[in-house]
Amino acid sequence: MVVWRSALPLIIAVALMTFEHWVTIPSCEVVSRDNVEDDSTKDSGELKVMMVANLLLLGSEAGYTNIYFRDSFTAKFFRQLQRMLGPFLGLPLHIVLGDRDIGECSKINAKFVNRIASNFPGLDSAGCGSFEVSNISFVSLNAVALLCGDNDLRFGVEKIIEKESVDLQTHTNAATEIANETTNSETNFSNFVWRENTMLSGSGPVLLLHFPLHSTLNSNCAAVNALNQSPSPCHHKSLKTFGNRRLAGAGPYDLLHTVPPNETEYIFQALKPRIIFSAHTHEFYDRTHRDGTREVTVPAMTWDGRDDPGFVVATFGQKRAVTVIRCFLARESHIVMAYVSVLVLLLSVAILPSGSTR
């Protein structure tokens, strides 16, 4: 009996190490879509991209709980992800600016944004960027600037959208430009209408931005319930209930904030995105806009934002197919309960021998 009690702390320590390894393994599931073929996931030339949102890193303002507990588990999560997805340190890293990075629109200007954006790879002076990986084009926009009024910052982002639209249009219509030369010459002075008529929805780049685009009641939207992780309708009422929750690290804009309707329509017409990835809501949503464009809102990957963090892995296959995998991380409450249970068990082991000797 004494030998068993002396070995119990070692057994608990081994069990705790095993638990820490197991709990950092994310649980993933494919978000089924009718327009995605299963064969596309078997393409040898597919590209996998990991989407992470709202880490809410506190930096020098982090307390002991974040430094020794939350940040430690976050590091373990990323080590597990490297084992799952392969080494990703050599892959391009792109960061999209949000309201927690540059603040509220009324308090920023082009010079300030340029200073912040210069610290992140691939961003221009307006906080936007474009790059290409495995023949797949990505465009990121400074969504905070799109909330601003008539100022230089917003006009700078709109110029970038226009430039990307022209580049996409030139690339897409290169093979048919000669055949349609007569028709195009009649529409040189109405470029916006010409792009709308000649470019198909979904023919553009992958769009990355912090705020979700404005969606109408006619949009087909599904969410994942925060309590049981089951799909549920994404109505405005449910969004409002979630948005009114007080979350740690809340930014200058509430969780319901979206890109204005006019800017949303301009993005659809100019870029014709293949798929859109947004963030800000801390919740996972998968919606289809009226023109058939799919938008995926990436959940927060932090316990400061919600008890069940997560992330998204997108697989780009042939025929412009995109497979979205939603991954869940362990709940903070479950891990805390496990540590409390271990502590109670260790205290019991320490107390029982002293009681048995009396």
C-alpha positions in Angstrom: 0.0 0.0 0.0 2.9 2.4 0.9 4.6 1.5 -2.4 1.5 2.3 -4.4 1.1 5.7 -2.6 4.7 6.6 -3.2 4.3 5.8 -6.9 1.0 7.7 -7.3 2.6 11.1 -7.8 4.7 9.7 -10.6 1.6 8.1 -12.2 -0.3 11.4 -11.9 2.7 13.3 -13.5 2.8 10.9 -16.4 -1.0 11.1 -16.8 -0.8 14.9 -16.7 1.8 15.0 -19.4 -0.3 12.7 -21.6 -3.3 14.8 -21.0 -1.5 18.0 -22.0 -0.4 16.3 -25.2 -3.8 15.0 -26.0 -5.7 18.2 -25.1 -3.6 20.3 -27.5 -4.6 18.2 -30.5 -7.4 20.1 -32.4 -10.6 18.4 -33.4 -11.4 19.1 -37.1 -14.3 18.6 -39.4 -15.0 19.4 -43.0 -17.7 22.0 -43.6 -19.8 20.3 -46.2 -20.8 22.3 -49.3 -22.8 21.1 -52.2 -20.5 22.8 -54.8 -17.4 21.1 -53.5 -16.4 17.8 -55.0 -14.7 15.1 -52.8 -12.2 14.4 -55.5 -10.8 17.9 -55.2 -9.3 17.0 -51.8 -7.2 14.3 -53.4 -5.5 16.7 -55.9 -1.7 16.4 -55.6 -1.3 20.1 -56.5 -3.7 21.4 -53.8 -2.8 24.3 -51.6 -3.6 24.3 -47.9 -3.8 27.6 -46.1 -4.3 28.1 -42.3 -6.5 31.0 -41.3 -6.2 32.3 -37.7 -8.1 35.3 -36.4 -8.2 37.4 -33.2 -5.3 36.1 -31.2 -5.7 39.1 -28.9 -2.1 39.0 -27.8 -1.5 41.4 -25.0 2.3 41.7 -25.2 3.8 43.6 -22.3 0.3 44.1 -20.8 -0.2 40.3 -20.3 -0.6 39.1 -16.8 0.7 35.9 -15.2 -2.3 33.9 -16.3 -1.7 34.7 -19.9 2.1 34.3 -19.8 2.3 31.0 -17.9 -1.0 29.4 -18.9 -2.8 30.7 -22.0 0.3 31.6 -24.0 2.0 28.3 -23.0 -1.0 26.3 -24.3 -1.1 28.5 -27.5 2.5 27.6 -28.2 1.6 23.9 -27.7 -1.3 24.3 -30.1 0.9 25.6 -32.8 3.4 22.8 -32.3 0.6 20.3 -32.8 -0.5 22.2 -36.0 3.0 21.9 -37.4 2.8 18.1 -37.0 -0.6 18.0 -38.6 -0.1 20.4 -41.6 3.7 20.0 -42.0 6.4 22.6 -41.5 4.8 26.0 -42.3 7.6 28.3 -41.1 8.8 28.6 -44.7 5.4 29.4 -46.1 4.3 33.0 -46.7 2.9 34.8 -43.6 0.3 37.4 -44.3 -1.4 39.6 -41.6 -4.6 41.5 -42.2 -5.0 44.7 -40.3 -8.0 45.0 -38.0 -9.5 47.6 -35.6 -7.4 46.3 -32.7 -4.3 47.0 -34.8 -4.9 50.5 -36.0 -7.9 51.6 -33.9 -11.1 53.5 -34.7 -11.5 55.1 -38.1 -11.9 58.6 -36.7 -8.6 58.5 -34.9 -6.3 57.2 -37.7 -4.8 58.7 -40.8 -2.7 57.5 -43.8 0.6 58.3 -42.1 -0.3 56.3 -39.0 -1.5 53.3 -41.0 1.7 53.4 -43.1 3.8 53.2 -39.9 1.8 50.2 -38.6 1.7 48.4 -42.0 5.4 48.8 -42.5 6.0 46.3 -39.7 4.0 43.5 -41.4 5.1 41.6 -44.5 3.4 42.2 -47.8 1.4 45.3 -46.8 1.5 48.6 -48.7 1.2 52.1 -47.2 -2.6 51.7 -47.1 -2.5 48.4 -45.2 -3.5 46.3 -48.2 -1.6 43.5 -50.0 -1.7 41.1 -52.8 0.3 37.9 -53.4 0.2 34.6 -55.3 0.9 31.1 -54.1 0.7 28.0 -56.3 -1.1 30.1 -59.0 -3.8 31.2 -56.6 -4.1 34.9 -56.1 -4.8 36.5 -52.7 -5.9 40.1 -52.0 -6.2 41.6 -48.5 -7.9 44.9 -47.9 -7.8 47.3 -45.0 -11.4 47.0 -44.0 -11.1 49.6 -41.3 -10.4 52.2 -44.0 -13.6 51.2 -45.8 -15.5 52.4 -42.8 -14.1 55.9 -43.0 -15.7 58.8 -44.8 -14.3 60.7 -47.7 -10.7 60.8 -46.8 -7.3 59.9 -48.4 -7.1 56.6 -46.5 -10.4 55.3 -47.9 -9.6 56.6 -51.4 -6.2 54.8 -51.2 -7.9 51.5 -50.6 -10.4 52.0 -53.4 -7.6 52.8 -55.8 -6.1 49.4 -54.8 -9.4 47.7 -55.5 -9.6 49.4 -58.8 -6.0 48.4 -59.7 -6.6 44.7 -58.7 -9.8 44.8 -60.8 -8.0 46.0 -63.9 -5.2 43.5 -63.4 -7.7 40.7 -63.0 -9.7 41.8 -66.0 -6.6 42.0 -68.2 -5.5 38.5 -67.2 -8.9 36.9 -67.6 -9.7 38.5 -70.9 -6.3 38.1 -72.5 -7.4 35.2 -74.7 -10.6 36.9 -75.9 -9.4 40.5 -76.2 -8.7 40.4 -79.9 -12.0 38.7 -80.7 -14.0 41.2 -78.7 -12.0 44.3 -79.7 -14.9 45.9 -81.5 -17.3 45.4 -78.5 -14.7 46.6 -76.0 -14.0 49.8 -77.9 -17.6 50.9 -77.4 -17.4 50.5 -73.6 -14.1 52.2 -72.9 -15.8 55.1 -71.1 -17.9 52.8 -68.8 -15.3 50.5 -67.3 -17.3 49.7 -64.3 -20.3 48.3 -66.3 -17.9 46.6 -68.7 -16.2 44.7 -65.9 -19.6 43.7 -64.4 -20.7 42.3 -67.7 -17.6 40.4 -68.7 -16.4 38.9 -65.4 -18.1 36.0 -63.7 -18.8 35.8 -60.0 -16.0 33.7 -58.3 -13.5 34.4 -61.1 -11.4 36.8 -59.0 -8.9 36.3 -56.2 -9.2 35.0 -52.7 -10.2 38.0 -50.6 -9.0 38.5 -47.0 -10.3 41.3 -44.8 -11.0 41.8 -41.1 -14.6 42.9 -41.1 -17.3 40.7 -42.7 -19.0 42.0 -45.8 -22.6 43.3 -45.5 -25.1 40.5 -46.0 -28.8 40.7 -46.7 -31.6 38.6 -45.4 -31.5 36.7 -48.7 -28.1 35.4 -48.0 -27.7 31.7 -47.1 -25.9 31.6 -43.8 -25.1 29.0 -41.3 -23.3 29.3 -38.0 -21.9 27.0 -35.3 -23.5 27.2 -31.9 -21.0 28.2 -29.3 -22.3 25.7 -26.7 -22.8 22.5 -28.6 -21.0 23.3 -31.9 -24.0 22.4 -33.9 -25.1 24.2 -37.1 -27.7 26.9 -36.6 -29.3 29.6 -38.8 -27.4 32.8 -38.9 -30.1 35.3 -38.4 -29.6 38.9 -37.4 -31.3 38.3 -34.0 -28.8 35.5 -33.1 -25.9 37.7 -34.2 -27.2 40.6 -32.0 -27.5 38.3 -29.0 -23.9 37.2 -29.5 -22.7 40.7 -30.2 -24.0 42.0 -26.9 -21.9 39.7 -24.9 -19.0 41.4 -23.0 -15.8 39.7 -24.2 -12.3 40.3 -23.0 -10.2 42.4 -25.3 -13.1 44.0 -27.1 -12.0 46.4 -29.8 -13.3 49.9 -30.8 -16.0 48.3 -33.0 -18.7 45.9 -31.7 -18.9 42.3 -33.0 -21.8 43.1 -35.3 -19.8 45.6 -37.4 -19.6 44.9 -41.1 -18.3 46.6 -44.3 -21.0 49.2 -45.4 -23.4 48.0 -48.1 -22.1 50.3 -50.8 -18.5 49.2 -50.3 -19.6 45.6 -50.2 -21.3 45.9 -53.5 -18.3 47.7 -55.0 -16.0 44.9 -53.9 -18.3 42.2 -55.4 -18.5 44.1 -58.7 -14.8 45.0 -58.9 -13.0 41.9 -57.6 -15.5 39.0 -58.1 -13.9 37.1 -55.2 -13.4 33.4 -55.5 -14.0 33.1 -51.8 -13.9 35.6 -48.9 -12.3 35.0 -45.5 -13.2 37.5 -42.8 -13.0 37.7 -39.0 -13.9 40.1 -36.1 -17.1 38.3 -34.9 -15.1 35.7 -32.8 -17.6 33.2 -34.3 -17.5 30.8 -37.2 -20.0 31.5 -40.0 -20.3 30.1 -43.5 -22.5 32.2 -45.7 -23.3 32.5 -49.4 -24.1 35.9 -50.7 -26.8 36.7 -53.3 -24.3 36.4 -56.3 -23.2 33.0 -55.1 -19.9 34.2 -53.5 -19.0 32.2 -50.4 -17.8 34.0 -47.3 -16.2 32.2 -44.3 -15.8 34.0 -41.0 -12.8 32.7 -39.1 -13.4 32.2 -35.3 -11.2 33.7 -32.6 -8.2 31.6 -31.6 -8.0 32.7 -28.1 -9.5 32.0 -24.7 -9.8 35.7 -24.1 -12.4 36.0 -26.8 -14.4 32.8 -26.1 -14.2 29.5 -24.2 -13.9 27.4 -27.3 -11.4 28.9 -29.7 -10.8 27.6 -33.2 -9.3 28.2 -36.6 -9.9 27.3 -40.3 -7.9 25.4 -42.9 -8.8 26.0 -46.5 -7.8 23.6 -49.3 -7.7 25.0 -52.8 -8.0 22.3 -55.4 -8.7 22.0 -59.1 -11.7 23.6 -60.9 -11.6 26.5 -58.4 -12.9 24.1 -55.7 -12.4 25.2 -52.1 -12.7 22.8 -49.1 -13.1 24.5 -45.7 -12.1 22.6 -42.6 -13.1 24.1 -39.2 -11.0 23.0 -36.2 -11.9 23.3 -32.5 -9.4 23.7 -29.7 -9.9 22.6 -26.1 -12.1 24.7 -23.9 -10.2 26.6 -21.2 -12.8 25.5 -18.6 -12.2 21.8 -19.3 -8.4 22.3 -18.9 -8.8 24.2 -15.6 -11.1 21.5 -14.3 -8.6 18.9 -15.1 -5.8 20.7 -13.3 -8.1 21.3 -10.3 -8.9 17.6 -10.2 -5.1 16.7 -10.3 -4.5 19.2 -7.5 -7.2 17.7 -5.3 -5.9 14.2 -5.9 -2.3 15.2 -5.0 -3.6 16.8 -1.8 -5.5 13.7 -1.0 -2.4 11.6 -1.4 -0.4 13.9 0.9 -3.1 13.9 3.6 -4.0 10.2 3.6 -0.6 8.8 4.8 -0.5 11.2 7.8 -4.0 10.2 8.8 -3.2 6.4 8.6 -0.3 6.6 11.0 -2.3 7.9 13.9 
